[in-house]
Amino acid sequence: QVQLVESGGGLVQPGGSLRLSCAASGIIFRIYGMNWYRQAPGKQREPVASITTGGATNYTDSVKGRFTISRDNAENTVSLQMISLKPEDTAVYYCNAELEGFEGLYDYWGQGTQVTVSS
């Protein structure tokens, strides 16, 4: 059974940094795109950053220059380094990946990790 498990969330002051990690486990043949989404209270889930198998990245405008997505294809992990955090970055952050496992090609989601930016 394939699972995505996030870690690294927490409470940080404005201007601070956090690093989120997500590990995929189970029988995995190949992972394609890996992404981070976030959902703030009362708002819809929105894409934050994405990275292809080859390492091409894309970011939503509000995090450009502050967030960096990276992946380790050998370890089946994706990370999100966040600096200069703002209160508006407060949200539950979700890892997402399109991957081919024993049961076929599916879109998988992690359980989410809370990031709170507050003084």
JODAUR-V171753 format. One record per residue. SS is DSSP state (H for helix, E for strand, - for the rest). Layout:
ss=SS
ss=SS
//
This chain:
ss=-
ss=-
ss=E
ss=E
ss=E
ss=E
ss=E
ss=-
ss=-
ss=E
ss=E
ss=E
ss=-
ss=-
ss=-
ss=-
ss=-
ss=E
ss=E
ss=E
ss=E
ss=E
ss=E
ss=E
ss=E
ss=-
ss=-
ss=E
ss=E
ss=E
ss=E
ss=E
ss=E
ss=E
ss=E
ss=E
ss=E
ss=E
ss=E
ss=-
ss=-
ss=-
ss=-
ss=-
ss=-
ss=E
ss=E
ss=E
ss=E
ss=E
ss=E
ss=-
ss=-
ss=-
ss=-
ss=-
ss=E
ss=E
ss=E
ss=-
ss=H
ss=H
ss=H
ss=-
ss=-
ss=-
ss=E
ss=E
ss=E
ss=E
ss=E
ss=E
ss=-
ss=-
ss=-
ss=-
ss=E
ss=E
ss=E
ss=E
ss=E
ss=E
ss=-
ss=-
ss=-
ss=-
ss=H
ss=H
ss=H
ss=-
ss=E
ss=E
ss=E
ss=E
ss=E
ss=E
ss=E
ss=E
ss=E
ss=E
ss=E
ss=-
ss=-
ss=E
ss=E
ss=E
ss=E
ss=E
ss=E
ss=-
ss=-
ss=-
ss=E
ss=E
ss=E
ss=E
ss=E
ss=-
ss=-
//
